[in-house]
Amino acid sequence: MAPVTRYTQSDGASIAYQVIGDGPLDMLFLPGWISQVEQMWELPALRRFLERLATFGRLIVFDRRGTGLSDRLVAPHSLEQETLDALAVLDAAGSERAALFTYLLGGLVGALLAAEHPERIGALIMYGSVSRTAWAPDYDWALTVEEREALVERNIVSWGEPDNEAIGLLAPSMADDHALAEWLARLQRLSASPGEARNLLASAIDLDVRAALPHIHVPTLVMHRGRELGWDVRHSRYLAEHIPGARYVELEGSDSFPFIGDSDAILEEIEEFLTGARRVEVTRALRTVLFTDIVGSTARVADIGDGNWRDLLARHHEDVRKELERFGGREVKTVGDGFLATFDGPPSRALRCALAITAAGRELGLEVRIGMHTGECELIGDDVGGMAVHIASRVSGLAGAGEVLVSGTVFGTVVGGPFAFEDRGLHELRGVPGRWPLFALGAPARGDDAAPAHAGMTP
């Protein structure tokens, strides 16, 4: 479940932001140039990247003025205004001092914040960032103003359309991934109209914060992938050479997006820089992932009142935990009024548990929907992550009231056993490549608290 979007005011404009995680360390992410804080969570790779950042402390993200859910520009863009907006977000999030994580054009604002507001900025992390956007005699690897103007127009021609040529530049390791191209196109449409995008890009054609670099005295980490195609690696080398005491790490790979390619290498560098150590390597294991959700909970609260709902929800949670214990499941966490749980081994026990949970819900007058998928998960402490978790969540979202919906992987694992399924056809799962066969689990047989009546797939 994506975090809640909130708003704060900055010089008369509403700025959208989110806070993820908890802990003593705050990190503010400064986006490359466009963003939409709710759409970011729709791409599993980016969601995983952000969730991992949030394990280091509190992660604060926001849409810069002019993009996403924040107010549109009514005055010419300025870096000074962006620094004030970032400080307003920190104030709204209750952050007295934060580390900055910058990407691409976010580096311009990050450099000014670190140089001019050291009392608010405890550390600076710059990935694929820049201090100047156009050619100069002593900065001759950047595009000229004319070249950047032409690039702006090429971007606008295909704005909001799936463009694998753009993916080939920003994420060459996934150049043929249509799902990623679709996600980027939707991000563009939700972030800015073509005209707004042209104005934003035009405002960034010739920006320069190099004068601020010698005045940055907070701990600084600069990273760049050496073979990146989008922005020349010399941008980051320049930053590292001109920020006093900066640590420079040149990474393998050619992808610009930090969440594509070997994103773990970036995350491990950030973790060591901020905490002094890297966590033990993430363990991967086969698990059946189960998501539960109460259907129509808002209407039920309105019907019975807050107090009665809290009592009813407590009874439901007690029933779910009892069934998880009974069938050997492990509660990972609650998600809203639902649960995320995992099961070791074949999914048979998970299927039986799902049926028991829906039955217990009906006894309380609740309709519970459940989604399930079996796949390789990342075991991160007491939490789980990875594509298998995202697939199970997407399947749950497609389930009907009182229904247990499973992926074809679950069905294929138990086919021939004592379970009945109804074929629900092929479905696209948002942010997941390909089309996935889904199946609805049938009712249990009489006298069997676990198994449905007939083996195989029902018509």
ChimeraX attribute file (.defattr): number of C-alpha atoms within 10 A of each C-alpha:
attribute: neighborCount
match mode: 1-to-1
recipient: residues
	/A:1	7
	/A:2	13
	/A:3	13
	/A:4	11
	/A:5	14
	/A:6	16
	/A:7	16
	/A:8	18
	/A:9	15
	/A:10	17
	/A:11	9
	/A:12	8
	/A:13	17
	/A:14	19
	/A:15	25
	/A:16	24
	/A:17	26
	/A:18	19
	/A:19	19
	/A:20	19
	/A:21	18
	/A:22	13
	/A:23	11
	/A:24	9
	/A:25	19
	/A:26	27
	/A:27	28
	/A:28	25
	/A:29	23
	/A:30	26
	/A:31	20
	/A:32	18
	/A:33	19
	/A:34	21
	/A:35	24
	/A:36	25
	/A:37	26
	/A:38	20
	/A:39	17
	/A:40	17
	/A:41	19
	/A:42	17
	/A:43	18
	/A:44	20
	/A:45	22
	/A:46	17
	/A:47	19
	/A:48	18
	/A:49	18
	/A:50	21
	/A:51	16
	/A:52	19
	/A:53	21
	/A:54	20
	/A:55	16
	/A:56	20
	/A:57	17
	/A:58	21
	/A:59	26
	/A:60	23
	/A:61	24
	/A:62	28
	/A:63	27
	/A:64	29
	/A:65	25
	/A:66	24
	/A:67	26
	/A:68	24
	/A:69	24
	/A:70	23
	/A:71	17
	/A:72	16
	/A:73	15
	/A:74	9
	/A:75	7
	/A:76	9
	/A:77	16
	/A:78	12
	/A:79	19
	/A:80	11
	/A:81	15
	/A:82	21
	/A:83	20
	/A:84	15
	/A:85	23
	/A:86	25
	/A:87	20
	/A:88	18
	/A:89	25
	/A:90	22
	/A:91	13
	/A:92	14
	/A:93	17
	/A:94	10
	/A:95	19
	/A:96	13
	/A:97	19
	/A:98	23
	/A:99	23
	/A:100	27
	/A:101	24
	/A:102	25
	/A:103	25
	/A:104	23
	/A:105	21
	/A:106	25
	/A:107	28
	/A:108	28
	/A:109	25
	/A:110	31
	/A:111	30
	/A:112	23
	/A:113	25
	/A:114	26
	/A:115	20
	/A:116	15
	/A:117	15
	/A:118	17
	/A:119	13
	/A:120	16
	/A:121	23
	/A:122	21
	/A:123	21
	/A:124	27
	/A:125	26
	/A:126	27
	/A:127	25
	/A:128	29
	/A:129	28
	/A:130	31
	/A:131	25
	/A:132	22
	/A:133	23
	/A:134	20
	/A:135	18
	/A:136	14
	/A:137	6
	/A:138	6
	/A:139	14
	/A:140	11
	/A:141	15
	/A:142	18
	/A:143	19
	/A:144	16
	/A:145	16
	/A:146	12
	/A:147	13
	/A:148	20
	/A:149	15
	/A:150	11
	/A:151	15
	/A:152	18
	/A:153	14
	/A:154	11
	/A:155	15
	/A:156	17
	/A:157	10
	/A:158	13
	/A:159	21
	/A:160	22
	/A:161	16
	/A:162	19
	/A:163	17
	/A:164	20
	/A:165	13
	/A:166	17
	/A:167	22
	/A:168	18
	/A:169	19
	/A:170	21
	/A:171	27
	/A:172	23
	/A:173	15
	/A:174	18
	/A:175	18
	/A:176	14
	/A:177	16
	/A:178	16
	/A:179	17
	/A:180	22
	/A:181	23
	/A:182	17
	/A:183	20
	/A:184	23
	/A:185	19
	/A:186	17
	/A:187	21
	/A:188	22
	/A:189	17
	/A:190	19
	/A:191	25
	/A:192	23
	/A:193	15
	/A:194	17
	/A:195	11
	/A:196	16
	/A:197	22
	/A:198	17
	/A:199	17
	/A:200	21
	/A:201	19
	/A:202	17
	/A:203	14
	/A:204	18
	/A:205	21
	/A:206	15
	/A:207	16
	/A:208	15
	/A:209	17
	/A:210	18
	/A:211	12
	/A:212	18
	/A:213	21
	/A:214	15
	/A:215	17
	/A:216	23
	/A:217	17
	/A:218	19
	/A:219	19
	/A:220	23
	/A:221	23
	/A:222	26
	/A:223	24
	/A:224	29
	/A:225	23
	/A:226	19
	/A:227	16
	/A:228	21
	/A:229	17
	/A:230	18
	/A:231	23
	/A:232	19
	/A:233	20
	/A:234	17
	/A:235	20
	/A:236	27
	/A:237	19
	/A:238	17
	/A:239	27
	/A:240	21
	/A:241	15
	/A:242	17
	/A:243	23
	/A:244	16
	/A:245	15
	/A:246	19
	/A:247	16
	/A:248	17
	/A:249	18
	/A:250	16
	/A:251	15
	/A:252	14
	/A:253	18
	/A:254	20
	/A:255	27
	/A:256	24
	/A:257	22
	/A:258	22
	/A:259	20
	/A:260	19
	/A:261	19
	/A:262	13
	/A:263	16
	/A:264	16
	/A:265	13
	/A:266	19
	/A:267	19
	/A:268	17
	/A:269	18
	/A:270	23
	/A:271	18
	/A:272	12
	/A:273	18
	/A:274	21
	/A:275	11
	/A:276	9
	/A:277	12
	/A:278	14
	/A:279	11
	/A:280	8
	/A:281	10
	/A:282	14
	/A:283	11
	/A:284	14
	/A:285	13
	/A:286	17
	/A:287	23
	/A:288	27
	/A:289	29
	/A:290	32
	/A:291	25
	/A:292	27
	/A:293	23
	/A:294	21
	/A:295	18
	/A:296	12
	/A:297	16
	/A:298	10
	/A:299	10
	/A:300	15
	/A:301	15
	/A:302	10
	/A:303	11
	/A:304	11
	/A:305	11
	/A:306	12
	/A:307	10
	/A:308	13
	/A:309	17
	/A:310	12
	/A:311	11
	/A:312	17
	/A:313	18
	/A:314	13
	/A:315	14
	/A:316	22
	/A:317	18
	/A:318	12
	/A:319	17
	/A:320	23
	/A:321	16
	/A:322	15
	/A:323	20
	/A:324	22
	/A:325	13
	/A:326	12
	/A:327	18
	/A:328	14
	/A:329	21
	/A:330	17
	/A:331	18
	/A:332	15
	/A:333	13
	/A:334	14
	/A:335	12
	/A:336	10
	/A:337	14
	/A:338	20
	/A:339	20
	/A:340	22
	/A:341	24
	/A:342	26
	/A:343	23
	/A:344	16
	/A:345	13
	/A:346	15
	/A:347	23
	/A:348	20
	/A:349	19
	/A:350	28
	/A:351	27
	/A:352	20
	/A:353	26
	/A:354	29
	/A:355	24
	/A:356	22
	/A:357	27
	/A:358	22
	/A:359	19
	/A:360	19
	/A:361	21
	/A:362	13
	/A:363	11
	/A:364	13
	/A:365	11
	/A:366	21
	/A:367	21
	/A:368	26
	/A:369	25
	/A:370	32
	/A:371	28
	/A:372	32
	/A:373	30
	/A:374	28
	/A:375	17
	/A:376	17
	/A:377	22
	/A:378	18
	/A:379	17
	/A:380	17
	/A:381	10
	/A:382	9
	/A:383	13
	/A:384	22
	/A:385	19
	/A:386	18
	/A:387	17
	/A:388	20
	/A:389	27
	/A:390	23
	/A:391	25
	/A:392	25
	/A:393	22
	/A:394	20
	/A:395	27
	/A:396	24
	/A:397	17
	/A:398	18
	/A:399	23
	/A:400	16
	/A:401	16
	/A:402	20
	/A:403	21
	/A:404	29
	/A:405	32
	/A:406	28
	/A:407	24
	/A:408	18
	/A:409	18
	/A:410	22
	/A:411	26
	/A:412	9
	/A:413	13
	/A:414	17
	/A:415	14
	/A:416	13
	/A:417	14
	/A:418	16
	/A:419	25
	/A:420	26
	/A:421	23
	/A:422	15
	/A:423	17
	/A:424	13
	/A:425	11
	/A:426	14
	/A:427	14
	/A:428	13
	/A:429	18
	/A:430	17
	/A:431	19
	/A:432	18
	/A:433	12
	/A:434	13
	/A:435	12
	/A:436	17
	/A:437	15
	/A:438	26
	/A:439	24
	/A:440	22
	/A:441	23
	/A:442	21
	/A:443	18
	/A:444	20
	/A:445	15
	/A:446	10
	/A:447	8
	/A:448	10
	/A:449	13
	/A:450	22
	/A:451	23
	/A:452	21
	/A:453	16
	/A:454	17
	/A:455	16
	/A:456	16
	/A:457	17
	/A:458	13
	/A:459	7
